[in-house]
Amino acid sequence: MSTNPTIPATMRAVVMNAPGDVSVETIDVPRVAKPGDVVLKLAAACVCGSDLWPYRGLQQVDHQYMGHEYVGTIVEKGDEVSTLEVGDFVVGSFMLSDGTCEICQAGYPSRCVNAGTFTGSQAQYMRVELADGSLVKVPGGEPDDPDKLADYLAASDVLGTGWYAAVAAQAGPGKTIAVVGDGAVGLCAVLAAKALGAEKVIAFSRHEDRAALAREFGADVVIAERGEEGAAKVKELTNGYGAHGVCEAVGTQGSMDQALASVRPGGYVGFVGVSHDQTLDGSDLFRREVHLEGGPAPVRRFLPDLIKRIQTGEIHPGKVFTKRLPLEEAAEAYKAMDERREIKVLLEV
Amino acid sequence: MSTNPTIPATMRAVVMNAPGDVSVETIDVPRVAKPGDVVLKLAAACVCGSDLWPYRGLQQVDHQYMGHEYVGTIVEKGDEVSTLEVGDFVVGSFMLSDGTCEICQAGYPSRCVNAGTFTGSQAQYMRVELADGSLVKVPGGEPDDPDKLADYLAASDVLGTGWYAAVAAQAGPGKTIAVVGDGAVGLCAVLAAKALGAEKVIAFSRHEDRAALAREFGADVVIAERGEEGAAKVKELTNGYGAHGVCEAVGTQGSMDQALASVRPGGYVGFVGVSHDQTLDGSDLFRREVHLEGGPAPVRRFLPDLIKRIQTGEIHPGKVFTKRLPLEEAAEAYKAMDERREIKVLLEV
């Protein structure tokens, strides 16, 4: 085991005590427990839209350490970690993967058969299992530029997830891609669709701040209509056919219905919004004859490419962080996102 | 308009009067009505598994002329038909398509925005709209060999549909493909998966006659288990991962559940069984993270390739016809299929 001797004994970490009740506690710094583990000193943390499900009481929670998005520097590593060193600055996905099973090799590390676990990343330090298969080193170490750091942090989940939606929607040259959902993931799907070469990107949004960022990220059209009117608008913009691909980035029945209604026959729906009480009718799917792919994003697949695009300044996904707060103010970060005052909040650790 | 002067005034045609009640009537021979139409003298007809839904009272029916699978010779054509001639022997799909809209061009003629209609093909003659976009000429004219004729007739639906399932399941070299459903479509999916190069094809079947044909069509393994046991068997045969792709060729909740339970994460489910009362749970789909594609098969996309493979004798899909009966005995053909005494019945016209 290699260790950086400056690791302290304790740290501050965000805990959700119960729905709506977030605080910051002092707990032990996690240490390497298995030979494939590393411990990261986090460079920044953040709150995810999916953290709002338990916050709102729509998912069970009881004194849970929070956070699954992370960038940081390795301060300790187990004996079997062979591709990374103490001192490396890394980005990782919210799903840990061995990188070697057939599922990982086929591009779905999000469903690795040996999936590992990590400690909460809304903290100063975290332990990450399966480090070799899960983490990607950023050349040049931790960036001095806080905006660049935010870009890398976004890659850990919202960018990687939006990217997956756009890939599953087959975004590319000549294609019109519609995006349902104007949260951080939806906005990153807009960015991804454009970066992948989509000819026209249509964003659904009714919030001027989010619509503005969607446009900045590459949306050619923002439509406020929803339901049948929204789908009709997409058809109007696509010679009556519907979008070639749709990214679904919410996870509700309404958003899935919107996605299915907006895509053309033979088209592609990439769904990445964590599904809550969605039901799909088989006859409807049969009749629509579309491709459907979704689930937890295989972010690790995209990280090397995303890191390059961030390094070169081609993309600036960190703009989804509309607010920065110290880790100690995590409760306010949750509140601001719950009330939709902010798109996404970065926590300075 | 070009016409073969031997067209008679009347013909025999199969009619479903009500569930379970099939007869043969004398009616007028259909003639060209629109400039894009042709009239075919059918070379053979057949009963489809989907014809059994109304036969069993599970779909409304009231004095309906039946049949949507066909091969035949053009005996009359409208003025705008430009790629086909009277005398051409053709195969067509059960979905008519203009071949020019963006949906057709993208490979989904089954969802052509200008989809045409036809008269029932369980008859001596039929009218087909959108002939240029829908029909494919077989070089060399009507085959003398009745087995070859049966092969072409199968291409019109069951082979084309099984092929679509295998393509949607991404059958190819190195892949293990499982097929749910041992009807004519499922059996053709087995044939298709093997013809497309799949390394291992697993067929679900509990009927020895069907299992035997599945093996003849290329199934490496036939499993009798269903439900969780069936899925466990597929996993056993795939290093614990599940099949790379699954073809769902029934259309029931049970068959869809079987397909989803048998595929690996990141894998592909091609569903072509006409969906009846199927419900898919969004969270389950999200968790499984598989690709899903299905609907009425875009048979026209595959016909040129299928015709070549039939001509060269590479594939013999006509073996799904386990019985031949004269058109006049259509009632017995339906009965034999309803009672599962025969896999598929060819009607000699």
Interface residues (C-beta under 8 A of the other chain):
Chain A: E102 I103 A106 G107 Y108 S110 R111 V113 N239 G240 Y241 G251 Q253 M256 R264 P265 G266 F271 V274 S275 H276 D277 Q278 T279 L280 D281 G282 S283 L285 F286 R287 R288 E289 V290 H291 L292 E293 G294 G295 P296 P298
Chain B: E102 I103 A106 G107 Y108 S110 R111 V113 N239 G240 Y241 G251 Q253 M256 R264 P265 G266 F271 V274 S275 H276 D277 Q278 T279 L280 D281 G282 S283 L285 F286 R287 R288 E289 V290 H291 L292 E293 G294 G295 P296 P298
